[in-house]
Amino acid sequence: MKTVRCTTAQAVVRYLCNQFTTIDGARAPLFPGVFAIFGHGNVTCLSEALEAVQDVLPTWRGQNEQSMALAAIGFAKATRRRQIMVAAASIGPGALNMVTAAGVAHANRLPALLLAGDTFANRRPDPVLQQLEHFSNPTVTANDAFKAVTRYWDRITHPEQVISSLPQAIAAMLDPADCGPAFLALPQDVQELAADYPAAFFEPTVHAVPRPRPDRARLAEAVELLKNAKRPLLIAGGGVRYSLAEAEVAHFAERRGIPLAETVAGKGSVAHDHPAHVGPVGILGSTSANELAAEADVILAVGTRLQDFTTGSWTAFAADAQFVSVNAARWDAVKHRALAVVGDARETVGELDAALDGWTAEPGWMDRGRRAFAGWNTLLDGLQKPTNAPVPTYAQVVGVVNAKAGERDLLITAAGGLPGEVMKNWRVKTPNTFDCEFGFSCMGYEISAGWGAAMADPTRTPVVMVGDGTYLMMNSDVYSSVLSGHKMILVVCDNGGYAVINRLQNAKGVPSFNNLIRDCRVKEPFAVDFAKHAESMGALTRRAESLAELGETLDWAKTTDRTTVITIVSDAFAWSPGDAWWDVGVPEVSAREDVAAAHEAQRQGRAKQRVGI
């Protein structure tokens, strides 16, 4: 048997360099790059291996371990899970900084390969710098924290273990049912050890995402439910996009006369003006989609885990509505007494379409959806119309940014008030140009994801929208993107703090407290000059003082040669209306009458919840 002698770290890197995927019929690297911050635990061995192959597997220097892992996730989203970035950190705090990002990938079913240094397997120098010691279990290290937020976890304690571990990690990340982050802990002494690896282990391998077909009996049951439906509704989730099923689902909905609504992850499956589209559904949804959801008798949920923001905490649907859940993951498919059709979204919808054999829903139902959606669009026009108010609303700002965005420009946001505002007000021009991370709603995802998305597809410009709170939490990848030459346009809406959480706080009877800067324990409230801050990191910047100036500034931003940051003051109290209920905890006992009233209202809302299993 032919062998190759190399260290464990070299073996990992060599293996990654020889893994490929197919994109649009052409072979491409499965692992196109590595985000890394080197420290003790990875700088002497892993960096040595990466330096030697930097022309094949480029390494990008991160500024923060969490943000570089978030950039890897943004990259994965932009490639629709067809390519996987690596994030490598040292031991201890460097590794633990990636735990939040791992949670983002896990909640959103997105692949990322996370590598972290670890303590010595031989334990001779214990305890080493940054080591956490568990007195009753010396095998536990900081890296065990990743077990809760990864789909695949392993600690490599012998060089030969990578032969079995790396293929399993890749299989998990490419499996549409189990997709999520994979983590490998690499003890410092094991990284340096050499072994004779089979040369076959490093042979080039081309991977494909599997497309499991549905069970025929379950498919037949789904067909009968749809044929007997009077008011069917299709809800497109993120799985539609990751299955590359956008065209098939859009054609299916139009051909079968089924109104199509979208989840947060599914928004962008179709263009806003698609004939079957009736808007986003749920708490961040449209009045049109929510109106149809309340009356639908059969809901065909495709590629969605039916999160509470989609279901209105399970109050958005009729109590007797029947669910058909098409999902590659059994866990998601069986939720809430749904008829579980476990299979790939594209293949399953195609087989459903063929089996329906000429059936269409009653025409009046789609007409009803189109009228409701027309009314919703009229409402949006009114919300986005400029006024003489001194401070613009989020809806107005989103409207201007949306109007100026190119047909293929990618909108990215994640947390705060913007998810609700873009879900309602952003009109998608081309499928797959919308990324709102709301599976974990991670503040700080946005700018880092913009860097990763710009890296994934240099033919389009990410347009990243954040609030001032998110900018202050995680902004270092403005610098990263300027350094690496990956341009994004960043719009910072400054509303003086955590405004949307202040809104929720007030709505449940609690006075404003510790959210808006003016309501915090501070010596004196003041506004940060975000433009100057971003300029200090090498970005081009401007402040927009009005909606008209915002439009002009966006036109200028399109002409620049690097990341460009635009700031605008926005209203902290004006929000686009919503008509779905959300279940949150409200104190059962309080001295405040407003809190007591809010608790009673919450109790009444819970009486309307659909009981799940």
Order of alpha helices (4+ residues) and beta strands (2+ residues): beta-alpha-beta-beta-beta-alpha-beta-alpha-beta-alpha-alpha-beta-beta-alpha-beta-alpha-beta-beta-alpha-beta-alpha-alpha-beta-beta-alpha-beta-alpha-beta-alpha-beta-alpha-alpha-alpha-beta-alpha-beta-alpha-beta-alpha-alpha-beta-alpha-alpha-beta-alpha-beta-alpha
